[in-house]
Amino acid sequence: MADLSSLKDLGTTQESSAPAHVRKVDAQGRSYATGKRKNAVARVWVKPGTGKITINGRDFPVYFARPVLQMILKQPIIAAARDGQFDVIATVTGGGLSGQAGAVRHGISKALTYFEPGLRGVLKKGGFLTRDSRVVERKKYGKAKARRSFQFSKR
């Protein structure tokens, strides 16, 4: 019986000594994260600055011309009340514009939590840290598309 209690004590000390979310910053003072959505993958760096967002070397209103995509991009920064405090540099590949905007949003959210772990609760509650796993369903044989059948002809 004494052995079991000592094992329980060991388990609790390991759990309490496990590090909470720690700050991850590189030598240049940036935090890095990878965001994903559909087939798009975004590599995102966040550093303290004036609020400039650069996507693939272009300003974000030029790259994402649609206002909806610009809004999606800024959601985690506004939710964290850090508008105009961080510069964001992102390189994004794959997918279409909508998927790329979602990937950059996911990457910004993760990078913000690495830079400032206290923001994790706010961003998690907003659903920004969860990778949206919905992808296009594959085409099946004997079908025109994923689910659509060929037109039926009685005669």
C-alpha positions in Angstrom: 0.0 0.0 0.0 2.9 2.4 0.7 4.2 1.8 -2.8 0.9 2.9 -4.4 0.8 6.1 -2.4 4.4 6.9 -3.3 3.5 6.3 -7.0 0.6 8.7 -6.7 2.8 11.3 -5.1 5.3 10.9 -8.0 2.4 11.4 -10.5 1.2 14.6 -8.9 4.7 16.1 -8.7 5.3 15.5 -12.4 2.1 17.1 -13.4 2.7 20.2 -11.3 6.3 20.6 -12.4 5.3 20.3 -16.1 5.9 23.8 -17.6 2.9 25.9 -18.4 2.8 27.5 -21.8 6.2 29.2 -22.1 7.3 32.1 -24.3 9.1 31.0 -27.5 11.0 33.8 -29.1 14.1 33.6 -31.5 17.3 35.6 -31.4 15.6 38.5 -33.4 12.7 38.7 -30.9 10.2 37.1 -33.2 7.9 34.2 -32.5 7.2 31.7 -35.3 4.2 29.5 -36.0 2.7 27.4 -38.8 -1.0 27.9 -39.7 -3.0 25.5 -41.9 -6.4 25.5 -43.5 -7.6 23.3 -46.4 -4.5 22.9 -48.6 -2.9 26.2 -47.6 0.1 26.4 -45.3 1.3 29.7 -43.8 4.6 30.3 -42.1 4.1 33.3 -39.7 6.5 35.5 -37.8 5.2 37.9 -35.2 7.4 40.7 -33.6 6.7 43.9 -31.7 6.1 46.8 -34.1 3.6 49.2 -35.6 1.0 46.8 -36.9 2.3 46.2 -40.4 1.1 42.9 -41.9 3.1 41.5 -44.9 2.0 38.5 -46.9 4.5 37.0 -49.4 6.3 40.3 -49.6 3.2 42.3 -50.3 1.0 44.5 -48.0 -2.0 42.5 -46.8 -4.7 44.7 -48.4 -3.0 44.2 -51.8 -2.6 40.4 -51.4 -6.1 39.9 -49.9 -8.2 42.4 -51.8 -11.6 41.2 -50.5 -12.6 43.0 -47.2 -13.9 39.7 -45.8 -10.5 38.1 -46.1 -8.8 41.1 -44.5 -11.3 40.9 -41.6 -10.5 37.2 -41.2 -6.8 38.0 -41.0 -7.2 40.7 -38.3 -9.6 38.7 -36.1 -7.1 37.2 -33.7 -5.2 40.5 -33.3 -8.4 42.4 -32.5 -9.7 39.7 -30.2 -6.4 39.9 -28.2 -6.6 43.7 -28.1 -3.2 44.0 -29.7 -4.1 46.0 -32.8 -1.1 48.1 -34.0 1.3 46.5 -31.6 2.8 43.6 -33.6 4.3 43.4 -37.1 3.3 40.2 -38.9 5.4 38.6 -41.8 3.9 35.6 -43.5 4.7 33.4 -46.4 1.7 31.3 -47.6 1.5 28.6 -50.2 -1.1 26.2 -51.6 -4.9 26.4 -51.8 -7.0 29.4 -52.8 -7.3 32.9 -51.2 -9.9 31.8 -48.7 -7.9 28.9 -47.4 -4.7 31.0 -47.4 -6.5 33.7 -45.3 -7.6 31.0 -42.8 -4.1 29.6 -42.7 -2.5 33.0 -41.9 -5.2 33.6 -39.2 -4.3 30.3 -37.6 -0.6 31.1 -37.8 -1.0 34.5 -36.3 -3.0 33.1 -33.4 -0.4 30.5 -32.6 2.5 32.9 -33.0 0.7 35.4 -30.6 0.4 32.7 -28.0 4.0 31.8 -28.3 5.0 35.5 -28.0 2.6 36.2 -25.1 1.3 33.0 -23.4 -1.3 35.1 -21.5 -3.3 35.6 -24.6 -3.9 31.8 -25.0 -7.2 31.8 -23.1 -8.7 34.6 -25.1 -7.7 33.2 -28.5 -8.7 29.6 -27.5 -12.2 30.9 -26.4 -12.5 32.6 -29.8 -11.7 29.4 -31.6 -8.6 30.8 -33.3 -6.1 28.1 -32.2 -8.2 25.2 -33.6 -7.1 24.0 -37.0 -10.2 23.9 -39.2 -10.0 20.3 -40.5 -12.6 20.5 -43.2 -11.1 19.7 -46.6 -12.6 18.8 -50.0 -14.0 15.3 -50.2 -12.3 13.0 -52.6 -13.9 11.9 -55.9 -15.2 8.3 -55.9 -15.2 5.9 -58.8 -18.5 5.4 -60.5 -19.5 9.0 -59.6 -19.3 12.3 -61.4 -17.9 14.1 -58.4 -17.6 13.2 -54.7 -21.3 12.3 -54.3 -23.0 13.4 -57.6 -24.1 10.4 -59.7 -24.1 10.4 -63.5 -27.5 11.3 -65.1 -29.9 8.4 -65.1 -31.4 7.4 -68.4 -34.4 5.1 -68.3 -34.4 4.4 -72.1 
